[in-house]
Amino acid sequence: MLTAKMTEYIGRAPALWVEGQVVQLTRRPGQQLCYLTLRDPDVDLSFQVTVGRRVLDALGTPLPEGARVVVHARPQLYPRRGSLSLAADDLRPVGVGELLARLEHLRRVLDAEGLFDPARKRPLPFLPGVVGLVCGRASAAERDVVENARRRWPVVRFEIRPVAVQGPRAVGEVVAALEDLDSRDEVEVIVVARGGGSLEDLLPFSNETLVRAVARCRTPVVSAIGHEVDTPLLDFVADLRASTPTDAAKRIVPDVAAEQAGLQGARQRARGAVLARIEREGRALAALRERPVLADPAGLLRERAEAVTALRERTRTAVVGRLRAASTDVGHLRGRVAALSPAATLARGYAVVQDEAGDIVRDPAQAPQGTGLRVRLHGGCLAARSEGPA
């Protein structure tokens, strides 16, 4: 009876805001309710809190254990277990949690604008003539970048711009230094470096103004902020993210010893390849020289010359034979033509008689007395006149 009264009394209690630290968060797949343990470290008191999955999803970023939050909840008493818990309908991060939520929102906005698109990132020059460095005044980050870079490539030159790297003046000074270095044609890459620190210390490097200034730079920018676990928004917009300032020094210049070793190795490989090619071509040349056609190059020409000479002789013999046969045929034809020629008949004493009109006289009646005649003999022609039939 007492438990029922207490349950009824607590159920009429108004909702309240409770602040505490998340020490345990349980989210089971498929369930709409999540369970977290909220602890007040000042008085060493803990409460079990139930909260809807949609409330946690609305935060945008996962809620880490240890984060400080404030929840709007109603107290609930479970009679069977005799335990008191809170049913939350709203949850808001406070302190670092709220800051992380704001940064995540800004990251999403800038990402949607395309500032973090990998296609925008430019490659670093292989061997920059001048490196721009934006860092704290007389800081360890400056020393790490400069000393490690010169240890790798001793002739590298730096244009250093010391600035405030935390506090209210940090963003303005870093942006001014970036714009100054970006305007210099001799500066081929810019490094923004800072050592580790708390989230609040690194806030300037997640500032929207600074991120947009880096996006506007025409010179490639390397972000070397904090340690590996630190991820300010500058890391997303920079052309290259280095985990530490020392790592940035390794990324911006090559290692002269490694390059010399690589060059030596390349020379040796090239020499080996050339020698192997020469040896291979020498073996191929020796094999060619051992072939019969190359052992006696004139032999093939002699065979062809003999064949040409034989063909010429055969052609000459055939032509001479054909000419002799043709000459014989011509002689025979000449004799036959001579035998059948009217001139041969005239040579035997015959004559051809023509009247004055040029017609051949075949009958005496064609030439009555007094008719003028033309007599064609073997040796020439005679003029005559007919005396009539004899």
C-alpha positions as CSV (number, residue, x, y, z in Angstrom):
1,M,0.0,0.0,0.0
2,L,2.9,2.3,0.8
3,T,4.5,1.5,-2.5
4,A,1.4,2.4,-4.4
5,K,1.0,5.7,-2.6
6,M,4.7,6.5,-3.3
7,T,4.2,5.6,-7.0
8,E,1.2,7.8,-7.2
9,Y,2.8,10.7,-5.5
10,I,6.0,10.5,-7.6
11,G,3.9,10.1,-10.8
12,R,2.3,13.5,-10.0
13,A,5.7,15.2,-9.7
14,P,6.5,17.7,-12.4
15,A,9.3,17.3,-14.9
16,L,12.6,18.7,-14.0
17,W,16.0,19.4,-15.5
18,V,18.9,17.2,-14.1
19,E,22.5,17.7,-14.9
20,G,25.1,15.0,-14.6
21,Q,27.8,12.9,-16.2
22,V,27.1,9.9,-18.5
23,V,29.0,6.9,-17.1
24,Q,27.2,4.2,-19.1
25,L,25.0,4.2,-22.3
26,T,23.2,1.2,-23.6
27,R,21.6,1.1,-27.0
28,R,20.1,-2.2,-28.1
29,P,19.4,-2.8,-31.8
30,G,15.7,-2.7,-32.6
31,Q,14.6,-1.0,-29.4
32,Q,13.3,2.5,-29.3
33,L,14.4,3.1,-25.7
34,C,18.0,3.6,-24.6
35,Y,19.3,3.4,-21.1
36,L,22.0,5.5,-19.5
37,T,23.5,6.0,-16.1
38,L,23.7,9.6,-15.0
39,R,26.0,10.4,-12.2
40,D,26.5,13.6,-10.1
41,P,30.2,13.6,-9.3
42,D,29.8,16.3,-6.7
43,V,27.6,14.2,-4.4
44,D,28.5,10.7,-5.7
45,L,24.9,10.0,-6.7
46,S,23.7,8.0,-9.8
47,F,20.3,7.7,-11.6
48,Q,19.1,5.4,-14.2
49,V,17.6,7.3,-17.1
50,T,15.5,6.0,-20.0
51,V,15.5,8.1,-23.2
52,G,14.1,7.6,-26.7
53,R,16.4,6.7,-29.5
54,R,15.2,9.6,-31.5
55,V,16.4,12.0,-28.8
56,L,19.9,10.7,-29.0
57,D,19.8,10.6,-32.9
58,A,18.8,14.2,-32.9
59,L,22.2,15.2,-31.2
60,G,24.0,14.7,-34.5
61,T,27.1,13.3,-32.8
62,P,27.4,10.1,-30.8
63,L,27.2,10.8,-27.1
64,P,30.5,9.6,-25.5
65,E,30.7,8.2,-22.0
66,G,32.0,10.9,-19.6
67,A,30.1,13.7,-21.4
68,R,28.2,16.1,-19.2
69,V,24.5,16.5,-20.2
70,V,21.4,18.0,-18.9
71,V,18.1,16.0,-19.3
72,H,14.5,17.0,-19.0
73,A,12.8,14.1,-17.3
74,R,10.1,12.9,-15.0
75,P,10.8,10.6,-12.0
76,Q,9.4,7.1,-12.1
77,L,9.1,4.5,-9.3
78,Y,9.0,0.8,-10.3
79,P,7.1,-0.9,-7.4
80,R,8.3,-4.4,-8.1
81,R,11.9,-3.5,-8.0
82,G,11.6,-0.5,-5.7
83,S,13.9,1.5,-7.9
84,L,13.6,5.1,-8.8
85,S,14.5,6.2,-12.4
86,L,14.1,9.1,-14.7
87,A,12.2,9.1,-18.0
88,A,13.8,11.8,-20.2
89,D,12.1,13.4,-23.2
90,D,15.0,15.9,-24.0
91,L,18.8,15.7,-23.6
92,R,21.3,18.4,-24.3
93,P,25.1,18.3,-24.0
94,V,26.7,20.9,-21.8
95,G,30.3,22.1,-21.7
96,V,32.5,20.0,-24.0
97,G,29.5,18.0,-25.2
98,E,27.6,21.1,-26.4
99,L,30.8,22.4,-28.0
100,L,31.3,19.2,-29.9
101,A,27.7,19.4,-31.2
102,R,28.2,22.9,-32.5
103,L,31.4,21.9,-34.2
104,E,29.7,18.9,-35.8
105,H,27.0,21.1,-37.1
106,L,29.5,23.5,-38.6
107,R,31.4,20.6,-40.1
108,R,28.2,19.4,-41.8
109,V,27.4,22.8,-43.2
110,L,30.9,23.3,-44.6
111,D,30.9,19.8,-46.0
112,A,27.6,20.4,-47.7
113,E,29.2,23.5,-49.4
114,G,31.9,21.3,-50.8
115,L,34.8,22.8,-48.8
116,F,35.9,19.3,-47.7
117,D,35.6,17.7,-51.2
118,P,38.6,15.5,-51.9
119,A,38.6,16.8,-55.5
120,R,39.6,20.3,-54.2
121,K,42.8,19.0,-52.6
122,R,46.0,19.8,-54.4
123,P,49.2,17.7,-54.4
124,L,52.2,19.1,-52.6
125,P,55.3,20.1,-54.6
126,F,58.0,17.4,-54.5
127,L,60.7,19.8,-53.5
128,P,59.4,23.2,-52.4
129,G,61.8,26.1,-52.7
130,V,60.3,28.0,-49.8
131,V,57.9,26.7,-47.1
132,G,55.6,29.0,-45.3
133,L,55.1,28.2,-41.6
134,V,52.4,29.6,-39.4
135,C,53.0,28.7,-35.7
136,G,53.2,29.9,-32.2
137,R,55.9,32.3,-31.1
138,A,59.1,30.3,-30.2
139,S,56.9,27.2,-30.0
140,A,57.9,23.5,-29.9
141,A,55.8,23.1,-33.1
142,E,58.1,25.5,-35.0
143,R,61.2,23.7,-33.7
144,D,59.8,20.3,-34.7
145,V,58.9,21.4,-38.2
146,V,62.0,23.4,-39.0
147,E,64.6,21.0,-37.4
148,N,63.0,17.8,-38.8
149,A,62.6,19.3,-42.3
150,R,66.2,20.6,-42.4
151,R,67.4,17.2,-41.1
152,R,65.8,15.6,-44.1
153,W,66.6,18.3,-46.7
154,P,69.2,20.8,-45.3
155,V,68.8,23.5,-48.0
156,V,65.0,24.0,-47.4
157,R,64.1,27.6,-46.7
158,F,61.3,28.8,-44.4
159,E,59.1,31.9,-44.2
160,I,57.9,31.8,-40.6
161,R,55.0,33.8,-39.3
162,P,54.7,33.6,-35.5
163,V,51.1,34.1,-34.3
164,A,48.9,33.5,-31.4
165,V,47.6,30.0,-31.6
166,Q,44.9,30.2,-28.9
167,G,42.8,32.9,-27.4
168,P,40.6,35.6,-29.0
169,R,43.4,37.0,-31.3
170,A,44.4,33.6,-32.7
171,V,41.9,33.5,-35.7
172,G,42.7,37.0,-36.9
173,E,46.5,36.5,-36.7
174,V,46.5,33.1,-38.4
175,V,44.2,34.3,-41.2
176,A,46.5,37.4,-41.8
177,A,49.6,35.2,-41.8
178,L,47.9,32.8,-44.3
179,E,47.0,35.6,-46.6
180,D,50.4,37.1,-46.5
181,L,52.2,33.8,-47.3
182,D,49.6,32.9,-50.0
183,S,50.4,36.2,-51.7
184,R,54.1,35.4,-52.1
185,D,54.9,33.6,-55.3
186,E,58.1,32.0,-53.9
187,V,56.1,30.2,-51.2
188,E,55.1,26.8,-52.6
189,V,53.4,25.2,-49.5
190,I,52.1,26.5,-46.2
191,V,52.2,24.6,-42.9
192,V,49.9,25.6,-40.1
193,A,51.3,23.9,-37.0
194,R,50.5,23.8,-33.3
195,G,51.2,21.4,-30.5
196,G,48.6,19.5,-28.5
197,G,46.1,20.9,-26.2
198,S,42.5,20.7,-24.9
199,L,39.5,21.0,-27.1
200,E,39.0,24.6,-26.0
201,D,42.7,25.4,-26.8
202,L,42.3,24.1,-30.4
203,L,39.0,25.9,-31.1
204,P,40.6,28.6,-33.3
205,F,41.5,26.0,-35.8
206,S,37.8,25.0,-36.1
207,N,36.7,28.6,-36.6
208,E,34.6,29.1,-39.8
209,T,36.5,32.2,-40.8
210,L,39.8,30.4,-40.6
211,V,38.4,27.4,-42.5
212,R,37.1,29.5,-45.3
213,A,40.4,31.4,-45.5
214,V,42.3,28.1,-46.0
215,A,39.7,27.2,-48.7
216,R,40.5,30.4,-50.6
217,C,44.3,29.8,-50.6
218,R,45.9,29.1,-54.0
219,T,48.9,27.6,-52.2
220,P,48.6,24.1,-50.9
221,V,48.1,24.1,-47.1
222,V,49.2,21.4,-44.6
223,S,47.4,21.1,-41.3
224,A,49.6,19.9,-38.4
225,I,47.5,20.7,-35.3
226,G,47.8,18.8,-32.1
227,H,48.2,15.0,-31.9
228,E,46.8,12.1,-33.9
229,V,43.5,12.1,-31.9
230,D,42.9,15.9,-32.5
231,T,40.7,16.6,-35.5
232,P,39.9,20.4,-35.9
233,L,38.0,21.4,-38.9
234,L,41.2,22.8,-40.4
235,D,42.2,19.1,-41.0
236,F,39.2,18.6,-43.3
237,V,39.8,21.7,-45.5
238,A,43.6,21.5,-45.8
239,D,45.2,19.8,-48.8
240,L,47.0,17.5,-46.5
241,R,46.5,16.5,-42.8
242,A,49.6,15.7,-40.8
243,S,49.1,13.9,-37.5
244,T,51.8,16.1,-35.7
245,P,54.2,18.9,-36.6
246,T,56.9,16.4,-36.9
247,D,54.9,14.4,-39.4
248,A,54.3,17.6,-41.4
249,A,58.1,18.1,-41.7
250,K,58.3,14.5,-43.2
251,R,55.5,15.3,-45.6
252,I,56.6,18.6,-47.1
253,V,60.2,17.7,-48.1
254,P,61.8,14.5,-49.2
255,D,64.6,12.7,-47.2
256,V,67.9,13.5,-49.0
257,A,69.4,10.2,-47.8
258,A,66.4,8.2,-49.0
259,E,66.5,10.1,-52.3
260,Q,70.2,9.4,-52.7
261,A,69.6,5.7,-51.9
262,G,66.8,5.6,-54.4
263,L,68.8,7.3,-57.1
264,Q,71.7,4.9,-56.5
265,G,69.3,2.0,-56.7
266,A,67.8,3.4,-59.9
267,R,71.3,3.8,-61.4
268,Q,72.2,0.2,-60.6
269,R,68.9,-1.1,-62.0
270,A,69.4,1.0,-65.1
271,R,73.0,-0.2,-65.5
272,G,71.9,-3.8,-65.0
273,A,69.1,-3.4,-67.6
274,V,71.5,-1.9,-70.1
275,L,74.2,-4.6,-69.6
276,A,71.5,-7.3,-69.9
277,R,70.2,-5.7,-73.1
278,I,73.7,-5.5,-74.6
279,E,74.4,-9.2,-73.7
280,R,71.1,-10.3,-75.2
281,E,71.6,-8.3,-78.4
282,G,75.2,-9.7,-78.6
283,R,73.9,-13.3,-78.4
284,A,71.3,-12.5,-81.1
285,L,74.0,-11.0,-83.3
286,A,76.3,-14.0,-82.9
287,A,73.4,-16.3,-83.8
288,L,72.7,-14.3,-86.9
289,R,76.4,-14.4,-88.0
290,E,76.4,-18.2,-87.7
291,R,73.6,-18.5,-90.3
292,P,74.8,-19.8,-93.7
293,V,73.5,-16.8,-95.6
294,L,75.6,-14.5,-93.5
295,A,78.6,-16.8,-93.4
296,D,78.9,-16.6,-97.3
297,P,76.7,-13.6,-98.4
298,A,78.1,-13.8,-102.0
299,G,76.9,-17.4,-102.3
300,L,73.3,-16.5,-102.7
301,L,74.2,-13.8,-105.2
302,R,76.2,-16.3,-107.3
303,E,73.3,-18.7,-107.4
304,R,71.0,-15.9,-108.6
305,A,73.6,-14.6,-111.1
306,E,74.0,-18.1,-112.6
307,A,70.2,-18.4,-112.9
308,V,70.0,-15.1,-114.6
309,T,72.8,-16.0,-117.1
310,A,71.1,-19.3,-117.9
311,L,67.9,-17.5,-118.5
312,R,69.6,-15.0,-120.8
313,E,71.2,-17.8,-122.9
314,R,67.9,-19.6,-123.2
315,T,66.2,-16.4,-124.2
316,R,68.9,-15.6,-126.8
317,T,68.7,-19.2,-128.3
318,A,64.9,-19.0,-128.4
319,V,64.9,-15.6,-130.1
320,V,67.6,-16.6,-132.7
321,G,65.6,-19.7,-133.5
322,R,62.4,-17.8,-133.9
323,L,64.2,-15.2,-136.2
324,R,65.6,-18.0,-138.4
325,A,62.3,-19.7,-138.8
326,A,60.6,-16.4,-139.6
327,S,63.3,-15.6,-142.2
328,T,62.8,-18.9,-143.9
329,D,59.0,-18.3,-143.9
330,V,59.6,-14.9,-145.4
331,G,61.8,-16.3,-148.2
332,H,59.1,-18.9,-149.0
333,L,56.5,-16.2,-149.1
334,R,58.7,-14.0,-151.3
335,G,59.1,-16.8,-153.8
336,R,55.4,-17.6,-153.9
337,V,54.6,-13.9,-154.4
338,A,57.2,-13.6,-157.1
339,A,55.8,-16.6,-158.9
340,L,52.3,-15.2,-158.8
341,S,53.3,-11.6,-159.6
342,P,52.2,-10.1,-163.1
343,A,55.7,-8.7,-163.4
344,A,57.1,-12.3,-163.6
345,T,54.7,-13.0,-166.4
346,L,55.8,-9.9,-168.2
347,A,59.4,-11.0,-167.7
348,R,58.7,-14.2,-169.7
349,G,57.8,-12.0,-172.7
350,Y,54.2,-11.3,-172.2
351,A,52.6,-7.8,-172.5
352,V,49.5,-6.0,-171.3
353,V,47.7,-3.9,-173.9
354,Q,45.4,-1.0,-172.8
355,D,43.3,1.4,-174.9
356,E,43.3,5.1,-174.6
357,A,40.8,4.9,-171.7
358,G,43.1,2.6,-169.8
359,D,41.0,-0.5,-170.2
360,I,42.8,-3.8,-170.9
361,V,42.3,-5.0,-174.4
362,R,41.4,-8.7,-174.3
363,D,39.8,-9.0,-177.8
364,P,40.9,-7.6,-181.2
365,A,37.4,-6.3,-181.6
366,Q,38.1,-3.9,-178.8
367,A,40.8,-2.1,-180.8
368,P,39.6,-1.3,-184.4
369,Q,42.0,0.2,-186.9
370,G,43.4,3.5,-185.8
371,T,42.8,2.9,-182.0
372,G,45.6,4.3,-179.9
373,L,47.1,1.6,-177.7
374,R,49.5,1.5,-174.7
375,V,51.6,-1.7,-174.5
376,R,53.1,-2.5,-171.1
377,L,56.2,-4.7,-171.3
378,H,58.6,-6.1,-168.6
379,G,61.1,-3.3,-169.3
380,G,58.6,-0.4,-169.7
381,C,55.7,0.8,-171.8
382,L,55.2,1.5,-175.7
383,A,52.7,3.6,-177.5
384,A,51.1,1.9,-180.6
385,R,48.2,2.2,-182.9
386,S,46.0,-0.7,-184.0
387,E,46.0,-1.7,-187.7
388,G,42.8,-3.8,-187.1
389,P,42.5,-7.6,-186.7
390,A,45.4,-9.5,-188.4
